[in-house]
Amino acid sequence: MDSRRRDEIRRGMRVEIVLKKDQRTGKRTVGVVRDILTSAAYHSRGIKVRLDDGQVGRVQTVLPDEP
C-alpha cells in the first residue's frame, strides 16, 4: 500500500505515523486512524491523519490488523 495516496487510507486502519515534533528523528507512533485530514488525493510526505488517541501525523506505513 502507498501511504502517500489518500484512497489507500481508511478509518480503522492500524498505521505508523510520524508526529510533527518527531519529524527530525523519524520516530514513529502506532495507532488506529480516526480521521483523514489531508484533502488532496496524493501527498509526497504521507497523508495526514488523526489517530483514535487524538495524535496527528503523516502516515508512513499501513500495518496489518492485529489478530
PDBQT receptor file of N, H, CA, C and O in Angstrom, charges set to zero:
ATOM      1  N   MET A   1       0.836  -1.190   0.000  1.00  0.00    +0.000 N 
ATOM      2  CA  MET A   1       0.000   0.000   0.000  1.00  0.00    +0.000 C 
ATOM      3  C   MET A   1       0.873   1.243   0.000  1.00  0.00    +0.000 C 
ATOM      4  O   MET A   1       1.945   1.269   0.605  1.00  0.00    +0.000 OA
ATOM      5  N   ASP A   2       0.403   2.258  -0.678  1.00  0.00    +0.000 N 
ATOM      6  H   ASP A   2      -0.467   2.237  -1.169  1.00  0.00    +0.000 HD
ATOM      7  CA  ASP A   2       1.135   3.516  -0.760  1.00  0.00    +0.000 C 
ATOM      8  C   ASP A   2       0.537   4.500   0.239  1.00  0.00    +0.000 C 
ATOM      9  O   ASP A   2      -0.596   4.950   0.071  1.00  0.00    +0.000 OA
ATOM     10  N   SER A   3       1.297   4.831   1.279  1.00  0.00    +0.000 N 
ATOM     11  H   SER A   3       2.217   4.465   1.416  1.00  0.00    +0.000 HD
ATOM     12  CA  SER A   3       0.806   5.716   2.337  1.00  0.00    +0.000 C 
ATOM     13  C   SER A   3       0.704   7.168   1.881  1.00  0.00    +0.000 C 
ATOM     14  O   SER A   3       0.265   8.029   2.643  1.00  0.00    +0.000 OA
ATOM     15  N   ARG A   4       1.108   7.443   0.641  1.00  0.00    +0.000 N 
ATOM     16  H   ARG A   4       1.464   6.743   0.022  1.00  0.00    +0.000 HD
ATOM     17  CA  ARG A   4       1.033   8.810   0.115  1.00  0.00    +0.000 C 
ATOM     18  C   ARG A   4      -0.241   9.054  -0.693  1.00  0.00    +0.000 C 
ATOM     19  O   ARG A   4      -0.497  10.173  -1.136  1.00  0.00    +0.000 OA
ATOM     20  N   ARG A   5      -1.038   7.999  -0.881  1.00  0.00    +0.000 N 
ATOM     21  H   ARG A   5      -0.830   7.089  -0.521  1.00  0.00    +0.000 HD
ATOM     22  CA  ARG A   5      -2.293   8.126  -1.639  1.00  0.00    +0.000 C 
ATOM     23  C   ARG A   5      -3.480   8.067  -0.688  1.00  0.00    +0.000 C 
ATOM     24  O   ARG A   5      -3.626   7.117   0.081  1.00  0.00    +0.000 OA
ATOM     25  N   ARG A   6      -4.321   9.083  -0.746  1.00  0.00    +0.000 N 
ATOM     26  H   ARG A   6      -4.203   9.856  -1.370  1.00  0.00    +0.000 HD
ATOM     27  CA  ARG A   6      -5.458   9.194   0.171  1.00  0.00    +0.000 C 
ATOM     28  C   ARG A   6      -6.428   8.013   0.035  1.00  0.00    +0.000 C 
ATOM     29  O   ARG A   6      -6.978   7.554   1.036  1.00  0.00    +0.000 OA
ATOM     30  N   ASP A   7      -6.641   7.523  -1.179  1.00  0.00    +0.000 N 
ATOM     31  H   ASP A   7      -6.194   7.897  -1.992  1.00  0.00    +0.000 HD
ATOM     32  CA  ASP A   7      -7.612   6.441  -1.383  1.00  0.00    +0.000 C 
ATOM     33  C   ASP A   7      -7.141   5.093  -0.830  1.00  0.00    +0.000 C 
ATOM     34  O   ASP A   7      -7.911   4.133  -0.820  1.00  0.00    +0.000 OA
ATOM     35  N   GLU A   8      -5.895   5.008  -0.372  1.00  0.00    +0.000 N 
ATOM     36  H   GLU A   8      -5.269   5.788  -0.380  1.00  0.00    +0.000 HD
ATOM     37  CA  GLU A   8      -5.372   3.769   0.222  1.00  0.00    +0.000 C 
ATOM     38  C   GLU A   8      -5.530   3.757   1.747  1.00  0.00    +0.000 C 
ATOM     39  O   GLU A   8      -5.324   2.725   2.384  1.00  0.00    +0.000 OA
ATOM     40  N   ILE A   9      -5.897   4.909   2.333  1.00  0.00    +0.000 N 
ATOM     41  H   ILE A   9      -6.064   5.748   1.815  1.00  0.00    +0.000 HD
ATOM     42  CA  ILE A   9      -6.013   5.040   3.784  1.00  0.00    +0.000 C 
ATOM     43  C   ILE A   9      -7.491   5.060   4.166  1.00  0.00    +0.000 C 
ATOM     44  O   ILE A   9      -8.279   5.793   3.569  1.00  0.00    +0.000 OA
ATOM     45  N   ARG A  10      -7.863   4.261   5.154  1.00  0.00    +0.000 N 
ATOM     46  H   ARG A  10      -7.222   3.665   5.639  1.00  0.00    +0.000 HD
ATOM     47  CA  ARG A  10      -9.252   4.166   5.606  1.00  0.00    +0.000 C 
ATOM     48  C   ARG A  10      -9.326   4.319   7.114  1.00  0.00    +0.000 C 
ATOM     49  O   ARG A  10      -8.374   4.013   7.832  1.00  0.00    +0.000 OA
ATOM     50  N   ARG A  11     -10.475   4.798   7.584  1.00  0.00    +0.000 N 
ATOM     51  H   ARG A  11     -11.249   5.046   7.000  1.00  0.00    +0.000 HD
ATOM     52  CA  ARG A  11     -10.715   4.848   9.029  1.00  0.00    +0.000 C 
ATOM     53  C   ARG A  11     -10.653   3.428   9.581  1.00  0.00    +0.000 C 
ATOM     54  O   ARG A  11     -11.109   2.479   8.944  1.00  0.00    +0.000 OA
ATOM     55  N   GLY A  12     -10.083   3.300  10.770  1.00  0.00    +0.000 N 
ATOM     56  H   GLY A  12      -9.712   4.071  11.288  1.00  0.00    +0.000 HD
ATOM     57  CA  GLY A  12      -9.990   1.996  11.416  1.00  0.00    +0.000 C 
ATOM     58  C   GLY A  12      -8.730   1.224  11.093  1.00  0.00    +0.000 C 
ATOM     59  O   GLY A  12      -8.483   0.184  11.704  1.00  0.00    +0.000 OA
ATOM     60  N   MET A  13      -7.918   1.695  10.153  1.00  0.00    +0.000 N 
ATOM     61  H   MET A  13      -8.119   2.540   9.657  1.00  0.00    +0.000 HD
ATOM     62  CA  MET A  13      -6.665   1.015   9.814  1.00  0.00    +0.000 C 
ATOM     63  C   MET A  13      -5.612   1.262  10.890  1.00  0.00    +0.000 C 
ATOM     64  O   MET A  13      -5.547   2.346  11.469  1.00  0.00    +0.000 OA
ATOM     65  N   ARG A  14      -4.783   0.243  11.154  1.00  0.00    +0.000 N 
ATOM     66  H   ARG A  14      -4.836  -0.638  10.684  1.00  0.00    +0.000 HD
ATOM     67  CA  ARG A  14      -3.609   0.429  12.019  1.00  0.00    +0.000 C 
ATOM     68  C   ARG A  14      -2.482   0.967  11.160  1.00  0.00    +0.000 C 
ATOM     69  O   ARG A  14      -2.170   0.413  10.106  1.00  0.00    +0.000 OA
ATOM     70  N   VAL A  15      -1.874   2.051  11.618  1.00  0.00    +0.000 N 
ATOM     71  H   VAL A  15      -2.128   2.501  12.474  1.00  0.00    +0.000 HD
ATOM     72  CA  VAL A  15      -0.817   2.704  10.850  1.00  0.00    +0.000 C 
ATOM     73  C   VAL A  15       0.322   3.154  11.761  1.00  0.00    +0.000 C 
ATOM     74  O   VAL A  15       0.166   3.260  12.977  1.00  0.00    +0.000 OA
ATOM     75  N   GLU A  16       1.459   3.412  11.146  1.00  0.00    +0.000 N 
ATOM     76  H   GLU A  16       1.586   3.325  10.158  1.00  0.00    +0.000 HD
ATOM     77  CA  GLU A  16       2.563   4.090  11.806  1.00  0.00    +0.000 C 
ATOM     78  C   GLU A  16       2.600   5.497  11.239  1.00  0.00    +0.000 C 
ATOM     79  O   GLU A  16       2.580   5.687  10.023  1.00  0.00    +0.000 OA
ATOM     80  N   ILE A  17       2.654   6.492  12.135  1.00  0.00    +0.000 N 
ATOM     81  H   ILE A  17       2.670   6.337  13.123  1.00  0.00    +0.000 HD
ATOM     82  CA  ILE A  17       2.735   7.875  11.703  1.00  0.00    +0.000 C 
ATOM     83  C   ILE A  17       3.971   8.533  12.304  1.00  0.00    +0.000 C 
ATOM     84  O   ILE A  17       4.541   8.046  13.281  1.00  0.00    +0.000 OA
ATOM     85  N   VAL A  18       4.372   9.651  11.701  1.00  0.00    +0.000 N 
ATOM     86  H   VAL A  18       3.909  10.047  10.908  1.00  0.00    +0.000 HD
ATOM     87  CA  VAL A  18       5.403  10.499  12.278  1.00  0.00    +0.000 C 
ATOM     88  C   VAL A  18       4.714  11.784  12.709  1.00  0.00    +0.000 C 
ATOM     89  O   VAL A  18       4.113  12.484  11.894  1.00  0.00    +0.000 OA
ATOM     90  N   LEU A  19       4.811  12.087  14.014  1.00  0.00    +0.000 N 
ATOM     91  H   LEU A  19       5.300  11.518  14.676  1.00  0.00    +0.000 HD
ATOM     92  CA  LEU A  19       4.249  13.315  14.559  1.00  0.00    +0.000 C 
ATOM     93  C   LEU A  19       5.120  14.495  14.141  1.00  0.00    +0.000 C 
ATOM     94  O   LEU A  19       6.302  14.319  13.847  1.00  0.00    +0.000 OA
ATOM     95  N   LYS A  20       4.544  15.695  14.113  1.00  0.00    +0.000 N 
ATOM     96  H   LYS A  20       3.583  15.838  14.352  1.00  0.00    +0.000 HD
ATOM     97  CA  LYS A  20       5.275  16.901  13.743  1.00  0.00    +0.000 C 
ATOM     98  C   LYS A  20       6.545  17.046  14.587  1.00  0.00    +0.000 C 
ATOM     99  O   LYS A  20       7.615  17.343  14.056  1.00  0.00    +0.000 OA
ATOM    100  N   LYS A  21       6.422  16.835  15.904  1.00  0.00    +0.000 N 
ATOM    101  H   LYS A  21       5.552  16.593  16.335  1.00  0.00    +0.000 HD
ATOM    102  CA  LYS A  21       7.563  17.008  16.796  1.00  0.00    +0.000 C 
ATOM    103  C   LYS A  21       8.656  15.963  16.565  1.00  0.00    +0.000 C 
ATOM    104  O   LYS A  21       9.798  16.162  16.980  1.00  0.00    +0.000 OA
ATOM    105  N   ASP A  22       8.315  14.852  15.908  1.00  0.00    +0.000 N 
ATOM    106  H   ASP A  22       7.387  14.690  15.572  1.00  0.00    +0.000 HD
ATOM    107  CA  ASP A  22       9.270  13.769  15.679  1.00  0.00    +0.000 C 
ATOM    108  C   ASP A  22       9.816  13.732  14.256  1.00  0.00    +0.000 C 
ATOM    109  O   ASP A  22      10.501  12.778  13.887  1.00  0.00    +0.000 OA
ATOM    110  N   GLN A  23       9.528  14.746  13.456  1.00  0.00    +0.000 N 
ATOM    111  H   GLN A  23       8.972  15.521  13.756  1.00  0.00    +0.000 HD
ATOM    112  CA  GLN A  23       9.958  14.719  12.060  1.00  0.00    +0.000 C 
ATOM    113  C   GLN A  23      11.477  14.647  11.917  1.00  0.00    +0.000 C 
ATOM    114  O   GLN A  23      11.977  13.974  11.015  1.00  0.00    +0.000 OA
ATOM    115  N   ARG A  24      12.213  15.325  12.788  1.00  0.00    +0.000 N 
ATOM    116  H   ARG A  24      11.807  15.872  13.521  1.00  0.00    +0.000 HD
ATOM    117  CA  ARG A  24      13.683  15.310  12.694  1.00  0.00    +0.000 C 
ATOM    118  C   ARG A  24      14.253  13.931  12.993  1.00  0.00    +0.000 C 
ATOM    119  O   ARG A  24      15.191  13.488  12.330  1.00  0.00    +0.000 OA
ATOM    120  N   THR A  25      13.693  13.252  13.988  1.00  0.00    +0.000 N 
ATOM    121  H   THR A  25      12.931  13.612  14.527  1.00  0.00    +0.000 HD
ATOM    122  CA  THR A  25      14.220  11.948  14.386  1.00  0.00    +0.000 C 
ATOM    123  C   THR A  25      13.599  10.801  13.592  1.00  0.00    +0.000 C 
ATOM    124  O   THR A  25      14.201   9.735  13.457  1.00  0.00    +0.000 OA
ATOM    125  N   GLY A  26      12.388  11.024  13.065  1.00  0.00    +0.000 N 
ATOM    126  H   GLY A  26      11.899  11.889  13.175  1.00  0.00    +0.000 HD
ATOM    127  CA  GLY A  26      11.700   9.972  12.326  1.00  0.00    +0.000 C 
ATOM    128  C   GLY A  26      11.014   8.956  13.222  1.00  0.00    +0.000 C 
ATOM    129  O   GLY A  26      10.554   7.918  12.747  1.00  0.00    +0.000 OA
ATOM    130  N   LYS A  27      10.943   9.252  14.531  1.00  0.00    +0.000 N 
ATOM    131  H   LYS A  27      11.316  10.096  14.916  1.00  0.00    +0.000 HD
ATOM    132  CA  LYS A  27      10.282   8.339  15.475  1.00  0.00    +0.000 C 
ATOM    133  C   LYS A  27       8.833   8.120  15.047  1.00  0.00    +0.000 C 
ATOM    134  O   LYS A  27       8.120   9.067  14.716  1.00  0.00    +0.000 OA
ATOM    135  N   ARG A  28       8.417   6.868  15.061  1.00  0.00    +0.000 N 
ATOM    136  H   ARG A  28       8.997   6.099  15.330  1.00  0.00    +0.000 HD
ATOM    137  CA  ARG A  28       7.072   6.525  14.601  1.00  0.00    +0.000 C 
ATOM    138  C   ARG A  28       6.153   6.185  15.763  1.00  0.00    +0.000 C 
ATOM    139  O   ARG A  28       6.585   5.658  16.788  1.00  0.00    +0.000 OA
ATOM    140  N   THR A  29       4.890   6.496  15.582  1.00  0.00    +0.000 N 
ATOM    141  H   THR A  29       4.539   6.924  14.749  1.00  0.00    +0.000 HD
ATOM    142  CA  THR A  29       3.851   6.233  16.568  1.00  0.00    +0.000 C 
ATOM    143  C   THR A  29       2.810   5.331  15.920  1.00  0.00    +0.000 C 
ATOM    144  O   THR A  29       2.373   5.594  14.800  1.00  0.00    +0.000 OA
ATOM    145  N   VAL A  30       2.412   4.278  16.609  1.00  0.00    +0.000 N 
ATOM    146  H   VAL A  30       2.767   4.064  17.519  1.00  0.00    +0.000 HD
ATOM    147  CA  VAL A  30       1.426   3.333  16.075  1.00  0.00    +0.000 C 
ATOM    148  C   VAL A  30       0.048   3.681  16.631  1.00  0.00    +0.000 C 
ATOM    149  O   VAL A  30      -0.095   4.009  17.809  1.00  0.00    +0.000 OA
ATOM    150  N   GLY A  31      -0.963   3.604  15.767  1.00  0.00    +0.000 N 
ATOM    151  H   GLY A  31      -0.848   3.337  14.810  1.00  0.00    +0.000 HD
ATOM    152  CA  GLY A  31      -2.323   3.857  16.209  1.00  0.00    +0.000 C 
ATOM    153  C   GLY A  31      -3.334   3.492  15.145  1.00  0.00    +0.000 C 
ATOM    154  O   GLY A  31      -2.991   2.956  14.091  1.00  0.00    +0.000 OA
ATOM    155  N   VAL A  32      -4.595   3.794  15.442  1.00  0.00    +0.000 N 
ATOM    156  H   VAL A  32      -4.873   4.229  16.298  1.00  0.00    +0.000 HD
ATOM    157  CA  VAL A  32      -5.710   3.489  14.546  1.00  0.00    +0.000 C 
ATOM    158  C   VAL A  32      -6.277   4.805  14.014  1.00  0.00    +0.000 C 
ATOM    159  O   VAL A  32      -6.525   5.737  14.778  1.00  0.00    +0.000 OA
ATOM    160  N   VAL A  33      -6.478   4.872  12.705  1.00  0.00    +0.000 N 
ATOM    161  H   VAL A  33      -6.276   4.114  12.084  1.00  0.00    +0.000 HD
ATOM    162  CA  VAL A  33      -6.954   6.090  12.053  1.00  0.00    +0.000 C 
ATOM    163  C   VAL A  33      -8.388   6.402  12.472  1.00  0.00    +0.000 C 
ATOM    164  O   VAL A  33      -9.282   5.569  12.320  1.00  0.00    +0.000 OA
ATOM    165  N   ARG A  34      -8.602   7.612  13.002  1.00  0.00    +0.000 N 
ATOM    166  H   ARG A  34      -7.876   8.288  13.126  1.00  0.00    +0.000 HD
ATOM    167  CA  ARG A  34      -9.945   8.100  13.313  1.00  0.00    +0.000 C 
ATOM    168  C   ARG A  34     -10.434   9.029  12.208  1.00  0.00    +0.000 C 
ATOM    169  O   ARG A  34     -11.572   8.911  11.753  1.00  0.00    +0.000 OA
ATOM    170  N   ASP A  35      -9.564   9.967  11.768  1.00  0.00    +0.000 N 
ATOM    171  H   ASP A  35      -8.640  10.063  12.137  1.00  0.00    +0.000 HD
ATOM    172  CA  ASP A  35      -9.943  10.931  10.734  1.00  0.00    +0.000 C 
ATOM    173  C   ASP A  35      -8.804  11.090   9.740  1.00  0.00    +0.000 C 
ATOM    174  O   ASP A  35      -7.631  11.024  10.108  1.00  0.00    +0.000 OA
ATOM    175  N   ILE A  36      -9.159  11.301   8.475  1.00  0.00    +0.000 N 
ATOM    176  H   ILE A  36     -10.112  11.354   8.176  1.00  0.00    +0.000 HD
ATOM    177  CA  ILE A  36      -8.184  11.626   7.437  1.00  0.00    +0.000 C 
ATOM    178  C   ILE A  36      -8.247  13.131   7.241  1.00  0.00    +0.000 C 
ATOM    179  O   ILE A  36      -9.300  13.676   6.911  1.00  0.00    +0.000 OA
ATOM    180  N   LEU A  37      -7.113  13.806   7.445  1.00  0.00    +0.000 N 
ATOM    181  H   LEU A  37      -6.258  13.364   7.713  1.00  0.00    +0.000 HD
ATOM    182  CA  LEU A  37      -7.092  15.263   7.426  1.00  0.00    +0.000 C 
ATOM    183  C   LEU A  37      -6.632  15.849   6.095  1.00  0.00    +0.000 C 
ATOM    184  O   LEU A  37      -6.990  16.984   5.777  1.00  0.00    +0.000 OA
ATOM    185  N   THR A  38      -5.858  15.120   5.318  1.00  0.00    +0.000 N 
ATOM    186  H   THR A  38      -5.567  14.199   5.576  1.00  0.00    +0.000 HD
ATOM    187  CA  THR A  38      -5.401  15.606   4.015  1.00  0.00    +0.000 C 
ATOM    188  C   THR A  38      -6.540  15.509   3.014  1.00  0.00    +0.000 C 
ATOM    189  O   THR A  38      -7.151  14.452   2.852  1.00  0.00    +0.000 OA
ATOM    190  N   SER A  39      -6.824  16.630   2.339  1.00  0.00    +0.000 N 
ATOM    191  H   SER A  39      -6.328  17.489   2.470  1.00  0.00    +0.000 HD
ATOM    192  CA  SER A  39      -7.913  16.612   1.360  1.00  0.00    +0.000 C 
ATOM    193  C   SER A  39      -7.429  16.247  -0.043  1.00  0.00    +0.000 C 
ATOM    194  O   SER A  39      -8.223  15.801  -0.872  1.00  0.00    +0.000 OA
ATOM    195  N   ALA A  40      -6.148  16.429  -0.314  1.00  0.00    +0.000 N 
ATOM    196  H   ALA A  40      -5.503  16.791   0.360  1.00  0.00    +0.000 HD
ATOM    197  CA  ALA A  40      -5.592  16.109  -1.633  1.00  0.00    +0.000 C 
ATOM    198  C   ALA A  40      -5.539  14.588  -1.824  1.00  0.00    +0.000 C 
ATOM    199  O   ALA A  40      -5.458  13.832  -0.856  1.00  0.00    +0.000 OA
ATOM    200  N   ALA A  41      -5.585  14.162  -3.068  1.00  0.00    +0.000 N 
ATOM    201  H   ALA A  41      -5.651  14.776  -3.854  1.00  0.00    +0.000 HD
ATOM    202  CA  ALA A  41      -5.550  12.738  -3.380  1.00  0.00    +0.000 C 
ATOM    203  C   ALA A  41      -4.173  12.131  -3.135  1.00  0.00    +0.000 C 
ATOM    204  O   ALA A  41      -4.052  10.922  -2.937  1.00  0.00    +0.000 OA
ATOM    205  N   TYR A  42      -3.118  12.978  -3.149  1.00  0.00    +0.000 N 
ATOM    206  H   TYR A  42      -3.215  13.960  -3.310  1.00  0.00    +0.000 HD
ATOM    207  CA  TYR A  42      -1.743  12.499  -3.003  1.00  0.00    +0.000 C 
ATOM    208  C   TYR A  42      -0.944  13.537  -2.224  1.00  0.00    +0.000 C 
ATOM    209  O   TYR A  42      -1.117  14.739  -2.421  1.00  0.00    +0.000 OA
ATOM    210  N   HIS A  43      -0.069  13.064  -1.338  1.00  0.00    +0.000 N 
ATOM    211  H   HIS A  43       0.072  12.087  -1.178  1.00  0.00    +0.000 HD
ATOM    212  CA  HIS A  43       0.854  13.972  -0.654  1.00  0.00    +0.000 C 
ATOM    213  C   HIS A  43       2.208  13.281  -0.570  1.00  0.00    +0.000 C 
ATOM    214  O   HIS A  43       2.293  12.139  -0.119  1.00  0.00    +0.000 OA
ATOM    215  N   SER A  44       3.260  13.956  -0.997  1.00  0.00    +0.000 N 
ATOM    216  H   SER A  44       3.191  14.884  -1.363  1.00  0.00    +0.000 HD
ATOM    217  CA  SER A  44       4.582  13.349  -1.110  1.00  0.00    +0.000 C 
ATOM    218  C   SER A  44       5.173  12.894   0.223  1.00  0.00    +0.000 C 
ATOM    219  O   SER A  44       5.995  11.977   0.236  1.00  0.00    +0.000 OA
ATOM    220  N   ARG A  45       4.784  13.500   1.339  1.00  0.00    +0.000 N 
ATOM    221  H   ARG A  45       4.117  14.244   1.328  1.00  0.00    +0.000 HD
ATOM    222  CA  ARG A  45       5.330  13.120   2.642  1.00  0.00    +0.000 C 
ATOM    223  C   ARG A  45       4.383  12.234   3.435  1.00  0.00    +0.000 C 
ATOM    224  O   ARG A  45       4.682  11.896   4.580  1.00  0.00    +0.000 OA
ATOM    225  N   GLY A  46       3.261  11.854   2.865  1.00  0.00    +0.000 N 
ATOM    226  H   GLY A  46       3.018  12.129   1.935  1.00  0.00    +0.000 HD
ATOM    227  CA  GLY A  46       2.311  10.983   3.551  1.00  0.00    +0.000 C 
ATOM    228  C   GLY A  46       1.015  11.713   3.872  1.00  0.00    +0.000 C 
ATOM    229  O   GLY A  46       1.001  12.930   4.056  1.00  0.00    +0.000 OA
ATOM    230  N   ILE A  47      -0.056  10.962   3.936  1.00  0.00    +0.000 N 
ATOM    231  H   ILE A  47      -0.044   9.974   3.786  1.00  0.00    +0.000 HD
ATOM    232  CA  ILE A  47      -1.380  11.511   4.226  1.00  0.00    +0.000 C 
ATOM    233  C   ILE A  47      -1.470  11.834   5.717  1.00  0.00    +0.000 C 
ATOM    234  O   ILE A  47      -1.104  11.014   6.558  1.00  0.00    +0.000 OA
ATOM    235  N   LYS A  48      -1.960  13.034   6.038  1.00  0.00    +0.000 N 
ATOM    236  H   LYS A  48      -2.258  13.700   5.355  1.00  0.00    +0.000 HD
ATOM    237  CA  LYS A  48      -2.086  13.439   7.440  1.00  0.00    +0.000 C 
ATOM    238  C   LYS A  48      -3.383  12.876   8.007  1.00  0.00    +0.000 C 
ATOM    239  O   LYS A  48      -4.455  13.007   7.415  1.00  0.00    +0.000 OA
ATOM    240  N   VAL A  49      -3.250  12.239   9.185  1.00  0.00    +0.000 N 
ATOM    241  H   VAL A  49      -2.380  12.133   9.666  1.00  0.00    +0.000 HD
ATOM    242  CA  VAL A  49      -4.402  11.618   9.845  1.00  0.00    +0.000 C 
ATOM    243  C   VAL A  49      -4.421  11.974  11.332  1.00  0.00    +0.000 C 
ATOM    244  O   VAL A  49      -3.414  12.395  11.900  1.00  0.00    +0.000 OA
ATOM    245  N   ARG A  50      -5.593  11.793  11.946  1.00  0.00    +0.000 N 
ATOM    246  H   ARG A  50      -6.412  11.451  11.484  1.00  0.00    +0.000 HD
ATOM    247  CA  ARG A  50      -5.743  11.872  13.401  1.00  0.00    +0.000 C 
ATOM    248  C   ARG A  50      -6.006  10.461  13.887  1.00  0.00    +0.000 C 
ATOM    249  O   ARG A  50      -6.869   9.766  13.351  1.00  0.00    +0.000 OA
ATOM    250  N   LEU A  51      -5.272  10.038  14.896  1.00  0.00    +0.000 N 
ATOM    251  H   LEU A  51      -4.571  10.603  15.332  1.00  0.00    +0.000 HD
ATOM    252  CA  LEU A  51      -5.448   8.711  15.472  1.00  0.00    +0.000 C 
ATOM    253  C   LEU A  51      -6.567   8.727  16.503  1.00  0.00    +0.000 C 
ATOM    254  O   LEU A  51      -7.038   9.791  16.904  1.00  0.00    +0.000 OA
ATOM    255  N   ASP A  52      -6.992   7.532  16.931  1.00  0.00    +0.000 N 
ATOM    256  H   ASP A  52      -6.610   6.667  16.605  1.00  0.00    +0.000 HD
ATOM    257  CA  ASP A  52      -8.039   7.396  17.952  1.00  0.00    +0.000 C 
ATOM    258  C   ASP A  52      -7.696   8.138  19.243  1.00  0.00    +0.000 C 
ATOM    259  O   ASP A  52      -8.591   8.612  19.943  1.00  0.00    +0.000 OA
ATOM    260  N   ASP A  53      -6.403   8.241  19.561  1.00  0.00    +0.000 N 
ATOM    261  H   ASP A  53      -5.676   7.856  18.992  1.00  0.00    +0.000 HD
ATOM    262  CA  ASP A  53      -5.999   8.921  20.799  1.00  0.00    +0.000 C 
ATOM    263  C   ASP A  53      -5.809  10.430  20.606  1.00  0.00    +0.000 C 
ATOM    264  O   ASP A  53      -5.398  11.124  21.536  1.00  0.00    +0.000 OA
ATOM    265  N   GLY A  54      -6.108  10.945  19.390  1.00  0.00    +0.000 N 
ATOM    266  H   GLY A  54      -6.442  10.381  18.635  1.00  0.00    +0.000 HD
ATOM    267  CA  GLY A  54      -6.057  12.377  19.132  1.00  0.00    +0.000 C 
ATOM    268  C   GLY A  54      -4.758  12.885  18.545  1.00  0.00    +0.000 C 
ATOM    269  O   GLY A  54      -4.685  14.051  18.155  1.00  0.00    +0.000 OA
ATOM    270  N   GLN A  55      -3.734  12.059  18.469  1.00  0.00    +0.000 N 
ATOM    271  H   GLN A  55      -3.793  11.112  18.785  1.00  0.00    +0.000 HD
ATOM    272  CA  GLN A  55      -2.458  12.493  17.896  1.00  0.00    +0.000 C 
ATOM    273  C   GLN A  55      -2.592  12.653  16.382  1.00  0.00    +0.000 C 
ATOM    274  O   GLN A  55      -3.325  11.910  15.729  1.00  0.00    +0.000 OA
ATOM    275  N   VAL A  56      -1.872  13.636  15.838  1.00  0.00    +0.000 N 
ATOM    276  H   VAL A  56      -1.277  14.239  16.368  1.00  0.00    +0.000 HD
ATOM    277  CA  VAL A  56      -1.935  13.946  14.413  1.00  0.00    +0.000 C 
ATOM    278  C   VAL A  56      -0.550  13.799  13.802  1.00  0.00    +0.000 C 
ATOM    279  O   VAL A  56       0.438  14.281  14.357  1.00  0.00    +0.000 OA
ATOM    280  N   GLY A  57      -0.485  13.130  12.657  1.00  0.00    +0.000 N 
ATOM    281  H   GLY A  57      -1.288  12.738  12.207  1.00  0.00    +0.000 HD
ATOM    282  CA  GLY A  57       0.784  12.973  11.957  1.00  0.00    +0.000 C 
ATOM    283  C   GLY A  57       0.564  12.425  10.567  1.00  0.00    +0.000 C 
ATOM    284  O   GLY A  57      -0.567  12.198  10.137  1.00  0.00    +0.000 OA
ATOM    285  N   ARG A  58       1.677  12.214   9.866  1.00  0.00    +0.000 N 
ATOM    286  H   ARG A  58       2.596  12.398  10.215  1.00  0.00    +0.000 HD
ATOM    287  CA  ARG A  58       1.623  11.710   8.491  1.00  0.00    +0.000 C 
ATOM    288  C   ARG A  58       1.902  10.206   8.462  1.00  0.00    +0.000 C 
ATOM    289  O   ARG A  58       2.837   9.717   9.096  1.00  0.00    +0.000 OA
ATOM    290  N   VAL A  59       1.068   9.489   7.711  1.00  0.00    +0.000 N 
ATOM    291  H   VAL A  59       0.309   9.885   7.196  1.00  0.00    +0.000 HD
ATOM    292  CA  VAL A  59       1.179   8.030   7.617  1.00  0.00    +0.000 C 
ATOM    293  C   VAL A  59       2.472   7.659   6.902  1.00  0.00    +0.000 C 
ATOM    294  O   VAL A  59       2.775   8.167   5.823  1.00  0.00    +0.000 OA
ATOM    295  N   GLN A  60       3.230   6.754   7.535  1.00  0.00    +0.000 N 
ATOM    296  H   GLN A  60       2.984   6.341   8.412  1.00  0.00    +0.000 HD
ATOM    297  CA  GLN A  60       4.449   6.222   6.936  1.00  0.00    +0.000 C 
ATOM    298  C   GLN A  60       4.254   4.792   6.465  1.00  0.00    +0.000 C 
ATOM    299  O   GLN A  60       4.771   4.391   5.422  1.00  0.00    +0.000 OA
ATOM    300  N   THR A  61       3.493   4.020   7.254  1.00  0.00    +0.000 N 
ATOM    301  H   THR A  61       3.073   4.346   8.101  1.00  0.00    +0.000 HD
ATOM    302  CA  THR A  61       3.291   2.602   6.936  1.00  0.00    +0.000 C 
ATOM    303  C   THR A  61       1.886   2.192   7.377  1.00  0.00    +0.000 C 
ATOM    304  O   THR A  61       1.412   2.595   8.440  1.00  0.00    +0.000 OA
ATOM    305  N   VAL A  62       1.233   1.388   6.548  1.00  0.00    +0.000 N 
ATOM    306  H   VAL A  62       1.617   1.060   5.685  1.00  0.00    +0.000 HD
ATOM    307  CA  VAL A  62      -0.036   0.775   6.936  1.00  0.00    +0.000 C 
ATOM    308  C   VAL A  62       0.309  -0.604   7.473  1.00  0.00    +0.000 C 
ATOM    309  O   VAL A  62       0.980  -1.386   6.799  1.00  0.00    +0.000 OA
ATOM    310  N   LEU A  63      -0.150  -0.907   8.691  1.00  0.00    +0.000 N 
ATOM    311  H   LEU A  63      -0.695  -0.272   9.238  1.00  0.00    +0.000 HD
ATOM    312  CA  LEU A  63       0.155  -2.161   9.347  1.00  0.00    +0.000 C 
ATOM    313  C   LEU A  63      -0.964  -3.173   9.172  1.00  0.00    +0.000 C 
ATOM    314  O   LEU A  63      -2.118  -2.787   8.984  1.00  0.00    +0.000 OA
ATOM    315  N   PRO A  64      -0.645  -4.462   9.231  1.00  0.00    +0.000 N 
ATOM    316  CA  PRO A  64      -1.708  -5.473   9.175  1.00  0.00    +0.000 C 
ATOM    317  C   PRO A  64      -2.551  -5.400  10.445  1.00  0.00    +0.000 C 
ATOM    318  O   PRO A  64      -2.065  -4.986  11.497  1.00  0.00    +0.000 OA
ATOM    319  N   ASP A  65      -3.807  -5.801  10.343  1.00  0.00    +0.000 N 
ATOM    320  H   ASP A  65      -4.202  -6.138   9.489  1.00  0.00    +0.000 HD
ATOM    321  CA  ASP A  65      -4.691  -5.809  11.516  1.00  0.00    +0.000 C 
ATOM    322  C   ASP A  65      -4.182  -6.801  12.546  1.00  0.00    +0.000 C 
ATOM    323  O   ASP A  65      -3.621  -7.840  12.199  1.00  0.00    +0.000 OA
ATOM    324  N   GLU A  66      -4.381  -6.474  13.813  1.00  0.00    +0.000 N 
ATOM    325  H   GLU A  66      -4.836  -5.629  14.095  1.00  0.00    +0.000 HD
ATOM    326  CA  GLU A  66      -3.989  -7.398  14.879  1.00  0.00    +0.000 C 
ATOM    327  C   GLU A  66      -4.943  -8.580  14.905  1.00  0.00    +0.000 C 
ATOM    328  O   GLU A  66      -6.138  -8.419  14.657  1.00  0.00    +0.000 OA
ATOM    329  N   PRO A  67      -4.425  -9.773  15.204  1.00  0.00    +0.000 N 
ATOM    330  CA  PRO A  67      -5.299 -10.949  15.253  1.00  0.00    +0.000 C 
ATOM    331  C   PRO A  67      -6.247 -10.912  16.431  1.00  0.00    +0.000 C 
ATOM    332  O   PRO A  67      -7.047 -11.831  16.609  1.00  0.00    +0.000 OA
TER     333      PRO A  67
